[in-house]
Structure formats: C-alpha cells, structure tokens
Amino acid sequence: MKSEINRQAIWNEGAKAGLIIGGICAAYMCINMLTGSLTANGSAAAAMLISVLNVVLWAAKLLGIIFLMKYFMRKLVSSYEGVSNSDTFKFGAASALLSALIYAGFYLAWVLFIEPEALSQALDLAMQQYSQMFDSASKDAIAEMKGSLPQITFISNFIYCTLYGVILSAIISRNIPSSNPFYNPSDEQ
C-alpha cells in the first residue's frame, strides 16, 4: 500500500531528484571547462570540432534535465497516493531549488579553489576590450567589484537555475498526474 503524499515526502523526493539534476549540471560544467582548455591548446579544426561537441553536450544536458524532471514527477505520482498537479509542481520547485543550490555551490567552489584566476582574467579581458567605453569612475567601480565576483556568480547562478527549474516544473506538472479519468500510472511502467 502506498503512503499518502505530504510535505516531508515532497522535500525528501525533491532532494534526491535535485541531487541528481545538480550533479548532472556540475558534471556538464566540468566537461565544458575541460573542452574549453583543450580548445585553447588545439588547432582551428580541433576547436571547431570541440565547439560542435559542446553544443551537442549542451543540448543533451538540456533535454536530459527536462526528461529527468518529467521522470521524477511521474515516479512521485506512482509512489504516493493522492498526488495532485499542485504536489508535482511543489516537488519540481523543491527539486529546482536544491539542484540550483548544488550547481551554484559547485560553481562557487570551482571559482574559489580550482580556478581562482578565471573570473579575474575574464573581467580583465572585458575591461581591455571595452575600456574606451568607460570613464575612470566606472573603471574604479568595476575594479572594486572584482573581489565580489564569486559571490555575485553564486547568487546569479542560484537565481537563474531556480527560476529555470520552477518554470520547467510549472510546465511539466500541468499534466502530471493526468486529468484523464481513464489514466492509470502503472500503464507507463
């Protein structure tokens, strides 16, 4: 006999799904960083091949996350009694929040400990390219901001990933569970 859905079950199942989705995003980031370093050391043909590979990997990650979210929502419906569309949305939002926390935390650790100079190099490159557009006060403000970049990237990644996941769960949860009176979740497995 299945147990009744409750807030604790939503958060427990959401934590499991968030860990998997956040782990996939972090793994994708590692692969992307690795291929980026290979591009810098290779020929133009190799760089083009790696760029195509990165696009394919990005698309696979995007579609994989969508299908995983849908899979986890269906699994929630089949594992608990009385799951409504609202419950699957709450589950998706919890999964999105927790996976965003994992990904943003991993990115923060990457920037602080593995490649601490990456953000400052990117900011320096941007300053060189756009230096004629800024006055001295703007340049000073950007230089002051340099020390806060890891925190800014953590917060912006966290907000972006959470919003993406919540919107995705709002779209997917509209049909899970199905409003079809003849729907049987055990038919899909």
GIRA-V579666 format. One record per residue. SS is DSSP state (A for helix, B for strand, O for the rest). BURIAL is # if it has 16 or more other ideal C-beta (glycine too) atoms within 10 Angstrom, else .. Layout:
# GIRA-V579666
ss->SS burial->BURIAL
ss->SS burial->BURIAL
This chain:
# GIRA-V579666
ss->O burial->.
ss->O burial->.
ss->B burial->.
ss->B burial->.
ss->O burial->#
ss->O burial->.
ss->A burial->.
ss->A burial->.
ss->A burial->#
ss->A burial->#
ss->A burial->#
ss->A burial->.
ss->A burial->#
ss->A burial->#
ss->A burial->#
ss->A burial->.
ss->A burial->#
ss->A burial->#
ss->A burial->.
ss->A burial->#
ss->A burial->#
ss->A burial->#
ss->A burial->.
ss->A burial->#
ss->A burial->#
ss->A burial->#
ss->A burial->.
ss->A burial->#
ss->A burial->#
ss->A burial->.
ss->A burial->.
ss->A burial->.
ss->A burial->.
ss->A burial->.
ss->A burial->#
ss->A burial->.
ss->A burial->.
ss->A burial->.
ss->A burial->#
ss->A burial->.
ss->A burial->.
ss->O burial->.
ss->O burial->.
ss->A burial->.
ss->A burial->.
ss->A burial->.
ss->A burial->.
ss->A burial->.
ss->A burial->.
ss->A burial->#
ss->A burial->.
ss->A burial->.
ss->A burial->.
ss->A burial->#
ss->A burial->.
ss->A burial->.
ss->A burial->.
ss->A burial->.
ss->A burial->.
ss->A burial->.
ss->A burial->#
ss->A burial->.
ss->A burial->.
ss->A burial->.
ss->A burial->#
ss->A burial->.
ss->A burial->.
ss->A burial->#
ss->A burial->#
ss->A burial->#
ss->A burial->.
ss->A burial->#
ss->A burial->#
ss->A burial->#
ss->A burial->#
ss->A burial->#
ss->A burial->#
ss->A burial->.
ss->A burial->.
ss->B burial->#
ss->B burial->.
ss->O burial->.
ss->O burial->#
ss->O burial->.
ss->A burial->#
ss->A burial->.
ss->A burial->#
ss->A burial->#
ss->A burial->#
ss->A burial->#
ss->A burial->#
ss->A burial->#
ss->A burial->#
ss->A burial->#
ss->A burial->#
ss->A burial->#
ss->A burial->#
ss->A burial->#
ss->A burial->#
ss->A burial->#
ss->A burial->#
ss->A burial->#
ss->A burial->#
ss->A burial->#
ss->A burial->.
ss->A burial->#
ss->A burial->#
ss->A burial->#
ss->A burial->.
ss->A burial->#
ss->A burial->#
ss->A burial->.
ss->A burial->.
ss->A burial->.
ss->O burial->.
ss->O burial->.
ss->O burial->.
ss->A burial->.
ss->A burial->#
ss->A burial->.
ss->A burial->.
ss->A burial->.
ss->A burial->.
ss->A burial->.
ss->A burial->.
ss->A burial->.
ss->A burial->.
ss->A burial->.
ss->A burial->.
ss->A burial->.
ss->A burial->.
ss->A burial->.
ss->A burial->.
ss->O burial->.
ss->O burial->.
ss->A burial->.
ss->A burial->.
ss->A burial->.
ss->A burial->.
ss->A burial->.
ss->A burial->.
ss->A burial->.
ss->A burial->.
ss->A burial->.
ss->A burial->.
ss->A burial->.
ss->A burial->.
ss->A burial->.
ss->A burial->.
ss->A burial->#
ss->A burial->.
ss->A burial->.
ss->A burial->#
ss->A burial->#
ss->A burial->.
ss->A burial->.
ss->A burial->#
ss->A burial->#
ss->A burial->.
ss->A burial->.
ss->A burial->#
ss->A burial->#
ss->A burial->.
ss->A burial->.
ss->A burial->#
ss->A burial->#
ss->A burial->.
ss->A burial->#
ss->A burial->#
ss->A burial->.
ss->A burial->.
ss->A burial->#
ss->A burial->#
ss->A burial->.
ss->A burial->.
ss->O burial->#
ss->O burial->#
ss->O burial->.
ss->O burial->.
ss->O burial->.
ss->O burial->.
ss->O burial->.
ss->O burial->.
ss->O burial->.
ss->A burial->.
ss->A burial->.
ss->A burial->.
ss->A burial->.
ss->O burial->.
